[in-house]
Structure formats: structure tokens, C-alpha cells
Amino acid sequence: MAFDFSAAHLHLLLNHFPTIGFIIAVGLFVIAVAAKSDHLKVGSLVTMVGIALITIPVFATGGGAQAQICGPLDVPGPCENTAISRTLIEMHEGAAFLSMYFMFLSGGLAWLGLWQYRRFKRIPTWNTVLVLALAFVTLATVTQAANLGGEISHPEIRITQESTEPPLGRVVGTFIATTTWTFAATETLHMIGLTLIIGVVLLIDLKVLGFLPGVPYATLDRLLPWAILGFGLNAMTGMLFFVAAPHQYVGNPSFNWKLIFLMAAGLNMLLFTFDQTWIREGQTTPAYSKALAVTALVLWVGVMFFGSMLPFLGQAF
Amino acid sequence: MSENLTLALFVTAAVTVGIVVVALVGVLIDRIFTGQERAGGL
């Protein structure tokens, strides 16, 4: 039997993380609040951020899965396989699109909570309440997306009536794709998000590597929420490009590599957020923290390189 | 020409609004999340 691992396989593998993974993360957070355990809170917040990061490839591989079971993404009309409903796929895409943005908000808030914990040694009650409230709303939207996704290939559990209204993903995607100014403006904001990330990450990494001795750690650490804001902004604007022209990204090797580097860079940034060792003023920075700093620079260069190469190596646009 | 001008104006307006929103959110996050610092938490 030949080994065949496609975008559909990857989507089926990854799509359980935003549902089951997030349920576990929220469950752990509730237990942590009840048990008044800050360590468990940190663990569940890390899980929430990780799940929010994974949501990006989950959504992107959904496009590949659609191309495989329905046909080319840029060709309108019913699926080549008449047993598959394109309307249902697009309803699933719309629900997933909404849940992905809620996931970005939840992940961003969880990330800021981790930063707060490292800086102040505690997470304030108001942030705990806010994380919980947003997490439950996110969970509701993710569950809806997962339910619609399951119905695509499982007619035996299908209860959803196909809507005649265009779903959210297609409404937003068509708007971005057909109005030139939105695409240009979103591209500019994507660059602003990038400068926020690179500006802060570069300064912190240079400090960790022994440069910038005159700048205190606490001053640079205070900039980290700006990098988190830049990451959130770019996740949001980046996925707007994807829904506007999914056929340009699906199967594009530059996009695949950009996602791989992005996931690794996000993980690196996450490790940095709760790494307690590099922040101690006057002490020798451990090799582990220095390795994190060097890999961060390499990974972000990789993200930028493959982002820039989308039209050249991947022949998009 | 006028079409290009309209496009430039729309993009400039949208980017300006975008930058203002990002800056406001950033300042808000800094204010809220470092509140403990000003209260002597650090």
C-alpha cells in the first residue's frame, strides 16, 4: 500500500487541536482557578497560546482539503464529487474563520497573562475572568465550526440546512479580493505588524546575546506586549489574504515553509515569554536563553524570506 | 489618473485608521497590563 499523506490528511490530523486541545486547556484553567494554582494556570495558558498558533495551519490545510475533495478553489460551482456539498464546505470555512479570530483574541490574552505572570509573579483576577469568558465564547464558535466540518463527509450525522446566504469566509474573502484598496491597506498593516515583531524581538535578542549592555532587561521586557500585538495583527491580516485568494496559497511551497517557520517562531516567542532565566539583571545569561535568541532571529528571517518569496518561488499573484 | 488618486486616498485613509487603532490598542495594553507596575507591583 502506497503512503499517501495529503493536505486532507494533515487537516484531519490538526483539526482536533482547536476543539479537543482547547477543551483540555480551558478545563485545566478552570481547575487551576479552583485550586488557586498559578503553576497550573501558566500551563493552561501556554496550552491556549499553542492551540491558537496551531489554528493557523488548521485553517490553511482546510483549503487544501477542499481542493482535494471538491475541486479547484478558484472554480465556482458545485463540487466535482456530487456527494460533497460546496455550500456546506463554505459554511464550515465561515464558522472556522470566525472561530479562528476568537482564538487569536483568546491566545493573545493568554499570552499577555503569561507575560504578566513573569513580570509580576501573579496573574490578576480581572485577567483570569477575561481569559475564561473569552475562552468559553471561543469554545462555542470552535464547536460550531467542528460540527459543520464533520458533516461534510458524514451525511449520517448531517442536520445542518444548507444556507442560501454567502458564508462569512466568502463574504470577507470576496470583499478583500474585489476592492483593491483593502488589499493594499491590509498589506501595509501586515508590514506594520512585522516591524512591531522584528523591532522588539531583535532588541531583546541582541540584549540576551550580550549587546546593548546599557539597556535594562525590564525596559526591553516591557516592549514584549507590543510584539504580541504585532503577532496578533499579522495573524489577523495574514488570514484575510488567505480567504481572499486561497488558491494562491494552497499547494504553494513558499506558503508551506512560511507556516513552518511561523509555527517555530511562535513557539520560540512563547518559550521566551515564560523563560525566567534571561531576565535577571547582572547575572550570566544561560546558553539555553542565548540559543533561543539566535534561533528566534533565524526563524523570523525565514518567515520574512518565504513571505517575500510567495510570488517568486511559489508563483502566487 | 483620478482612479489612481481615489485608490491612493482610500489606502492612505485606511492605513491611517489602522495605525491609530494599533497604537491605541498597544497603549491600552501597556496601560492595563502594567498597572501593577505603577502601583508598586514590580
Interface residues (C-beta under 8 A of the other chain):
Chain A: L112 W115 Q116 R119 F120 P124 T180 W181 T182 A184 A185 T188 L189 I192 G193 L196 A218 R222 P225 W226 L229 L233
Chain B: L7 F10 V11 A14 V15 G18 I19 V22 V25 G26 I29 D30 F33 T34 Q36 E37 G41 L42
